[in-house]
């Protein structure tokens, strides 16, 4: 990527879970934990450096 340019990455997952509980019950369940994403980068043979850490927004989706 040329200097001064940027890019956007969109990460998706086919992983998830199914529950017969209500949405409210799922969101307060102790096993329903928030995820974090760490973003790392490196240049050439330099070591990986963490650039940022983001919280993944909780999102419940309907069945497909």
Protein Blocks (a to p, Z undefined) as FASTA:
>chain_A
ZZhiacddddddfbdcddfbdfklmmmpmklccddddddddehjbccddfbdcddddddd
ddZZ
